[in-house]
């Protein structure tokens, strides 16, 4: 039986993505003039970890590209070259190439050789210009060559490797390992003393074979369940640990510098592993002589972590943050696990069904007398609390911080501002604000378009800003915050603001309805029309008139809406309002005829019963209701869904004021039933798309209630009633 190494690919890909994101963030924050040594060391470690994992899996293109990057970073952290902006730009380009290579490997495709060759050539040129010759990287090259065979299936591993071991092996970051021989310190061909604690006989044989692929084993010693090997190799210590971690835990591994015991003279060249305690040496190995200057004696290393041999100051400085004590590492291992999204979704669905079942039980229990069945009602109350707590806990698993989105924009702003010749400072707030994973992935594209628009259309060039009395550096602000049951995401800039006259002129030119007394909010909303753009020239950044309408549609498909505020010369703010999750909804149950509908609570402003004097009929036959001097279009829900037996007179029913996309309208219903939290069920999956309905839910009595698509009704109302100003003129 063999171990299929491909089953660990996904873990490596996930870890590599995280390391590349960390590398990009550190590079963007790097002060080229006086770089922080800690940041340089962290960037180097990220590159080295990716290289080690790629070599373990035999991803040669990724290994080679990362190796050249790593060698430059190594010289930078050791102050052997002067960091320049061109180098940082090249490092960022390399990160992009590495990301593309990961995508290709994920798809089982070969990476773009031309792109890899181009970036490698650029890095080699920078290395040569900095005074680092090509020979500098030569000693490390065998690490790539030696690790490449690991792409073939490895020998069987008894019992399989635990997930946390696989993650550590793939990422090649091992907190509890004492690495006296730092990466790059093997230039004079040292013997690496590898001590493996608590390893059974089968795994000892497997590890001996695997480590033999990384170099020449010049010595071997067994003591019960402990195995010590002396390896002649230029492979970095991290790569050795990465291989061992597929079989044992990193707390069982110790790598240090040592001198192999002298081999018996009669030892055959190709002998099988000798008896326990015996030492063998291949014929190709040079005879070993005592080395009194060796930093560690031949006897097995003590297990105590505080008996760490001395390392170079640089190696200790670089590794001190990434290698905490073994106890802390073992605690961190159990702090998180990786779980597939489909498993989380299944759990959420099951909890949703539990909540529905609990509501059904509550509905049934309501028929009993509480005075006679107090224990039943106490139990039902406890069940309701537990079900809600469980639901909230499970939903929190799907929540992700907005930093997942915001962290993508420093690079975009840096590159695009440079391309446009502008100076821009990006400021972010609310990175820890959480949003459902399904929404957070869909919000990336709309936010990207808004950021590009702010950079291209909003923030001015340095000359224009200075002439206007502004700071030469423009400011772009991304923020996120919870507001009730919603999350509000804002993109703000301190640029020129929207030009009202230009927008109106462009709208009239495109044949759009443009009343003379449009409010600013109504004017700003014109930019969401398909094909609308006020850009004088079309660039590869914007100006084609495609984008803002897509942004609005995408946000609406997530159950949210977009609002814009702008001041000439002061800047523009685009506000996106989204529900925290699409799986659960706080709703208002309303009755129309014999039917129950659910109104999303975040759209409900107030409910009232109007008098006859507040109802007006406008010129086109549609009705409006006056609420505190404001005339709002009236939508009769029974007319929209053809419900019989409903109240048609607004003075006999209830009018609920709804607000969405910055506009308000009135909705006529029969009566309010109550407020409740409902589990959202996709109607299209189980039936088909229904106009005016966004989803459905199951009520406590087992009946199905439809959730009203308030945004869709609002858009239809605006199209039917026309501009509100026109309605007011018709009244009088």
C-alpha positions, 0 to 999 in steps of 0.5 A: 500500500502506498500513500497518495501524496496528492491528497495533501495538495489542497492543504499546501495550496491553502497554506501557500495562498496564505503565505503569499498574501502575507508576503504581499502585505509585508512588501507593501508596508516595507520602507525601502529606505530603512526596511524592518529586519523583522519584516524582511525575515518574515518575507524570507520565511514565507518564500522559504516555506513555499519553496520547501512545500513545493519541493516536497510535492515536486512542483518544479516551476514553483520551486525554481521561481521561489528559489531565486526569489528566496536567494535575493530575500536572503541577501536583503535580510543579511544586509548584503544588498541595498533594497530598491523600489525596483526590487520590491516591484519585482518581488510583487510581480513574482508573487503574482507569478507564484499565485498563477502557478498555484492556480495552474497546479490546482487545475493539474495544468502546467504553469506558464513557462514564459511568465516564469522565465521572464520573472526569473530573468528579471530577478537574476538581473537584479541579483547581478546588478546588486553584486550577487552572482549566479553562483550564490544560489548554486549551493542551495540548488541541490535542495530542489533537485533532491526534493523533486522525486517526492512528487511520486507516491511515497511509501505507505505511512502506517495509520496515515498522517494527522491533518495538523502534521500534514499542514505543518509539513506542507507549509514547512514552518515547524515551531518546535524544532531546534534548527541549529543549522540555519538555511543557507549555512550548509555551504561547507558541506556539514553533516546534519545530525537528525534525531527522531524520538519515539519512532516505531521500527516500521517508521524508522525504516521509512524515514531512513529511506526518505531521508536517503533521497535528500543526501547521503546517510553517513551514519545511523544509530538506534536506541530503542524507539529513538533513531539518529541519522547523520546526513551529508546534504546541502538540503535546508533543515526545514526541508528535512523536517517537512519530509519527516512530518509526513510520518511523525510529529515535529515535536519528535524531530531534532536537527542539529550540526554534528559529526558522524561516527567513524564507519567500520573499515569492513563495512560494505558499500551497499549494506542494508541498514545494520543491526540496532546501534551499528553504524554504516557508511556508503562507499561514496562517503569520505572517511570521517575524522574526528572534528574537535571544533564540531559544535555538538558531540556525537552522542544523541541530543538531549530532548530538553528544549532548553538544551538548544545548541548555539546558533548564529545571531542572525539565524536566531533573530530570524527564527525566534518569532516563528519557532516558539516553545514546543508546548506553545506549538502543541497548544496551537495545533489544537486551536483550529481545524480545516473543515470543508465549506460543504460540511458547514453548509450541511450543518447549517441546513440541519440546524435550520431544520431543527429551528423549524421543528422547534417552531412547529412544536411551539405552535402545537404546544400553544393549544394547551393551557399553560397553567396545566402544562407548565413543565411543557412550556418551560421545556419549550422555552428552554428548547427555543433558547437552545435552538437559537443559541445553536443557530447563532453559534453555527452561523458564526462558523461561516462568518469571515472578517472583512480583512479578507476583502480589504487586504486585497486593495493595498496592492491594487491602490499602489499599482493603479495610483502609480499608473495614473500618476496620482498619490493615494493613501489607503485607510481601512476601518472595521477589518474585524467586522464579520460577514457571511462567507457566501457574501464576502466572496461576492462583494470583492468584485463590486468593491474592486470596481468602486475602488478603481472608480474612486482612483480614476474619476474621484481623486485628482492628480497632484497638480490639480489637488495642490491647485485646489488647496488640497493635500497632494496625497489623496485619501481613499477610505474603506470601512465596514461596520455592523448596523442592526442586522446589516453590515454597512461597507463604505468606499470614500474618497476626498476627490472632486466629487460627482459633477451634477451638471455633467451627469444630467447632460449625459442622461439627457443625451442618452434619452433618460427622463430628467425632471428639472427638480431632481434631488441630488440623490436621484441624480447620483442614482443615474450613474447606475444606468446601463452604459452610463459614463461621464468619462471623457476618455476611455481607458483600460481602467474605466470609461466604457459605461459598464460596471456601476450597473453591474455593481448595483445588480450584484448587490441587489442579488445579495439582498442589499442596496447601494447609496451614494452621497457626494459633495463637489470638491469634497469627495464621494462616498458609496455605501453598500448595505448588506444582510449579515447572512442569507441563511437567516432572516429577521422578518415581519409576518403580515397577512393578506387575505388568507395568505402569510407573507414575510417582509424583511425587517431591515426594510420596514420603517413603520406601520400606520393606518391612514385616514381618507384625507391621506390617500390621493389618486394621481394622473395615471390612476395610481394611488399615493399616501401622504405621510408627514408631508411626503407623498409615497407610492402605494403598492397593494400586495393583494394586487401584486400577487392576485390574492382574493379576499384581501382588504382593498381600502387603505383606511381599513387595512394597514400601510407599512412604510418600506425603504430600500435603495434610498427610496420609500414607498407604502405597502398595503396589507391586511394585518400585522401578525408578528416579528420572527426569525425565519430560515430562508429557503431558495425558491428557485431550487425547489420551484422556479423564480417568482416575480416579487418573491426572493425566497420562502420559509416554513412557518411553525404550523408547517405552512410555507410563507413567501418572502417579499422581494422589497427591492424588486417591488420598489423598482417596479413602483418607480417605473410605474409611478414615475418621478415623485415630483410628477406625482405631487404636481398631479395631486394639486 
